[in-house]
């Protein structure tokens, strides 16, 4: 993996984590936390979407949407577990 790929990976993770934090109210983790939430969300969506037969296409925008949906799922699960 080249430096450009890592940089894009981090930017997509940061944007996705930030968007997920806006969608799921009450969650703001700062830059590093948003990157981690976005990356973990991308992995969650990467396993979940193919199993459900969902495809969002390719490109940066699709990657951000993909990771954001996964990050929202992650934050909702965290919110539910915190309440229990």
N, C-alpha and C positions, 0 to 999 in steps of 0.2 A: 504494500500500500504506500503510495507516494504522499508527500506532504500536502499536496493539493486535496487529495481524497480525505485525509484526516481533517483538514480545515473545513471542508464542506460538511463532513460528518458532524463536527462540533457545532457548526453554524445551524445546520438543520435541527440538531438536538436542542440547541438553545432556543430557537424560534418555537419549536414544537412544545417545549416545556413551558415557555412563557405563555403561549396561547392556551395551553391546558390549564395553567394557573388562573388565567382570566375566566375561562369557561367554568371551572369548578371553583366557586368562590371560597375564599378563606385559605387558599394555598399560594404562597409566594416563597420561593426558596433561594432567591438570589441567582446570580449568573451560573455558578457552578452547580447548584441544586437543579436549576432549570435544564442545564445540559444533561445531567444524570437522569432526570425524569423523562426528558425527551428521548434519550438513547434507550432507556429501559422500555419506554412506551413503543418505540420503533420495533424492538425485539418482540414485545407482546403482540403487536399488530402483525408482525412478520410471521408469527406462528398461527395467529387466529384467522387472518383473512384468507390465506390459501385453503385452510380447513373448511371455511364456509363458502369457498368459491368466489370470493370478492376480489376484483382487480380494479385499482384506481388509475392504472396507466403507469407511465414512467416520467422521469424528469424531477426537477427540484421541487416544484409546487406539489406534485403528487407525493413526493417523499415527505414533505412537511405536513400535508394533510394526513397521510398514513401514520406518521409518528405522533401527530397531535391526537388522533383518535385513540391510539394505544396509550398515550400518556393520560388522557381523560379517563380511560378505563382503569389505569393504575391508581390515579388519584381518588376515584370513586371507591375503589376497593380499600384504599388506605383510610378513607373517611368512614366507611362502614365498620372496618375493624377497630378504629379508634373509639367509636361509639359503643362498641360491645364490651 
